[in-house]
Amino acid sequence: MSREIAGFILVAIAALLWATLGPFYKTILALEPRFTPLDIVFFRIAFTSLIIFWAKTFRGKLSPSNVDWALFFAYALIGVALFYTVYAYAIDAIGVGMAAILMYTAPAWVAIISHFLFKERLTVFKIVAIILTFSGSALVAKVYKPETLRFNLYGVFLGLGAGLTYSFYNIFNKLAVRRHSPLDTLMYSMGLGAIFLLPLSFRNIMLPFHRLNLLPWLLALSIIPSLGGGFCYITALRFIPVSVASIMANLEPVAAAVMGAIFFGERMEGPQMLGASLIIGGIIVLQAGGRGKI
């Protein structure tokens, strides 16, 4: 198996694992209404970092003296804490659908930044794939239903900010994986990110320890989509350009819609199915670019 194919497969697995975020969030919020999505994010990244820290300490493989702390500080601040916070406020300002659509501008940001930072070629195949996957993501997010969308300038800027900061999540991963393992990258970025988010979630910091039925769900959330998905995605960046990986990661809303139908009886509407087809078509176009052109 070529490195390129391995990278594609790893991103596809990451997207499938990330698609479980919706069912996890819905279940946890139903169990504890006092939780906010930002509280769940805090415990998700904190537990992920602690799990990796415990495993590496147990095996005697922790070496903080070789860590690029400046990189991880910037990563955690912009690509983790700022991204999740801005996205949460964007949802509040313009609704889930519109916020999601604006966040899916991230592959375009990544393609532009990586062109200058990593000298990754901005090919016709990438541009077409970005257009197809963005259009498909918009349909999956139900852009065709105006009543589900809210528009205001403040919210639009927040949504675009979410897309930009999410693009830096990808860029920082690419930079970090050059010098650090995927597990180290997850541990330090999420650990520092949790510290930055702590003031926003401090009021509910003890809830999981008073409501012990929450702990298994929070741990599963940390292990499956956060650790599993993050590990697969960061590893993929060793094999394929980050601009390609960020486009392929748009498989996540398709997988999420399918899981919503399976677990919550949420039927995919015709335009959503068309959107899923466009996303898959974008991935096919990307792969059709051929070796050396992506």
N, C-alpha and C positions, 0 to 999 in steps of 0.2 A: 504493500500500500504506500502510495506517495505521501510526502509530507503535506501536500496541498489537500488531498482527499481526507487525510486524518484531521486537518484543521476544519474542513467543512463539517465533518461528522461531529467533532467536538462542539462546535457552535450550535449545531442542530440539537444535540443532547442538552446543552446549556439552556437553549430556548424552551425545550420541553420541561426541564426542571423549574425554570423561572415561571412557567405558566401555572405552576401549582400555588403561586403566591396568592392569587385570588381566593381559591377555596380555603387556604390557611387563614387569610385575613378575615374572611366572612365568619368562619367558625370561631376564631378568637374574639372578635367583636361581639358575637352573639353570646359567648360565655361571659364576657366582662364588658358591659356597655360603658363603663367609666374609661376604658382604654380609648385612645385616639390612634389613628393609623401611624402617627409619628411616634407614639409610645411603642407600638409593635416594632417599628423600624429600629428603635433604640435597642430593645431586647434582642432582636434578630441579629444585629451586627455585633452587639456586646457578647452574646453567647457564642457566636461563630468564632470570634477572636479568642475567647477563653477556652473553647474546645481545642483549637489548634495549639494554643499556648500550653495547655495541660499535656497534650499528646507529645509535643516537642520537648517539653521539660522532662516528661517521664522517660523519653528515649535519649535524653542528654544531647539533643541536637539544637539547643537554643544558643544563638551567637549574636546578641544585640550589638556587639562592638563593630560588626561589619555592616550595619544597617545605614542606608542613606536616609537619615532622619529628615532632612530638608525636603526631599522628594515626597516622603510619606506624609509629612505635615501638610504640604500643599494638596496632595491627593485627598487626604481625609477631610480637609477644610472645604475644598471646592467640589471634588468628585463624589463625596459622600454626604457630609453634613449640609453644605449649602444646597446641593442638588435636591435632597429629600425635603428640606425645609421649603425651598422655593416651589417645588412641585406641589407640596401640601397646600401652600397658600394659593397657588394657581388653581387648584381644584376648588378651593373655597370661593375664589373670585369668579371663575368662568365655568365651573362644572367639570365633571370627570371627562366627558367626551371631548370638549374643546381643549382641555389641558393635555389630554393624551395625544391629540392630533399635533399640537405644537411641540410636544416632547419628541415626537417622531421626526422632527427636523434634524435630530442629532446626527444621523448618518451623513447628511449634507455637510454639517459643521465638521465632522470627523474627516471626511474626504478632503475638504479644503485645508484643514490644519495639517493633516498627515502629508499632504502634497508638499508643503513647505518644510515641515519638521522632519519627516522621514523619507522625503523624496519619492513617495509612492505616486505612481502615475494616475492622473485623473482622466481615465479613458472614457470613450463613448459608452462602453459596456457598463461602467460604474454609474455614469450619469443616468442612463436609461433604467438601470436597476434601482437607483434612488427614487426616481419618479414613480416607477411601478410600485415599489414597496411602500412609499409614502402615501400614494393614492389608495392602495389597498388597506393600509392601516387606518386611514381616515374613514373608509367605508365600514371597516370592522368596528370602529368607534362610533358609528351611526351619525356621520356628518350630515346624512340626508334627512335627518329629523331635526328641524330647527328648534323644536320645543325642548330638545335635550341639550341645546347649546346656549351659552350666554356670552355676550360680547361686551367688553369694556376695555379701554386702552390699558388700564392698570393690569388687568388680568392677562391681556395678550402679551404684555411685556414680561410678566411672570412666567407665562407658558413658554415663550421663546427663551427666557433665562433658564428654564428647566431643561430645554433641549440643548442649550449651550453647555450648561454644567454637566449634563449627562454625557456630552461628547468628551468632556475632560476626564470623566470616569474611564472612558476607553483609552484616551491618550496616555493618562497616567499609568494605566495597566501595561500598555506597550513599553513605556519607559522603565517601569519597575521590573518587568520580566526579563529585561536585558541583564540585570545584575542579581536578581533574587528569584527564589523558587516561587511557584504559584501559591503555595501554602504560606510562605513568609509574606508575600504581597497581600494576601487576604488578612492575615493576622494583624499586621501593623496598620494597614489602611482602615480596617473595620474597628480595631481597638481605639485608634486615635479618633476616628469618626464618632464612636460612641461617647468618648469624653467630650467632644464638641457638642453633641446632642443632649448630654446629661441635663443641662439647665432647663431644657424644654420639656423633659420627661420626669424631672425629679419628684414632682408631686405624686406620681404613680409608681415610684421606684420599688415599693414594697408589695404592690398588689399580687404579683405572681407567687410570693412567698406566703401570703395569706390565703390565696385561692390556689391550692396546690393542683387543681385540675387544669390550670392554665400551663403549668410547667411542661408537661409532655408535648403539648401543641407548640409551645415556643421553642422547645428543643428540636422538634421535628422540622419546624420552619427554618431553624438555624442550620440544620444538617442537610436537608434535602435541597431546597432552592438556593440558599445562601452559600453553603460550603460546596455542595455538589455542583450547582450551576456555575458558581464563581470559579471553582477549580478548572472545570472543563473549558470555560471561556478564556481564562487567562492562559491556560496551556495552549489553546488554539492560536494565540497571538505569537507563539514561537514558530508557527508553521505558515500562517497566512497574514497578509497585510491587515492592519487594524481597520482600514476603511472598508475592506471586504467583510471582515467579521461583524462590524457594526451594522452593515446592510443585512447580512444573514440573520442577525439577532432579531429582525422584524418578524421572524417566524413566531416569536413569542405571543403576539396577540391572536394569531390563528390558533395556536395550541390552547391558549387561555379560553377562547370562545368555545372550542370543542370540549374542554373540561367543564366549562359552565353548563353546557348542554347535558353532559354526562352526570355531573354531581348535583346540579341545581335545577335541571329541567329548563334551562334557558335556551330557547330555540333560536338557531341562527336564521336570520331573515335572508331573503334573496340577495339584496345588495351586500350583505355581510359575506355571503358565499362568493359573490363576485370579487369582493375585496380580498378574501383569502386566496382566490385564484390569481389575482394580480400580484400578491406578495410572492406566491410560489413561482409565478412567471418571472418576477424580478430576480429570484435566486437562480432560476434556469439561465436567464440572460447573463448573470454574473459568471456562472460556471462556463457558459459558452464562450466567454472571453478568451479562454485558453490559457495555458501556462505561459507565464512571462508577460501577459497583457493585463493581469489583474493587480 
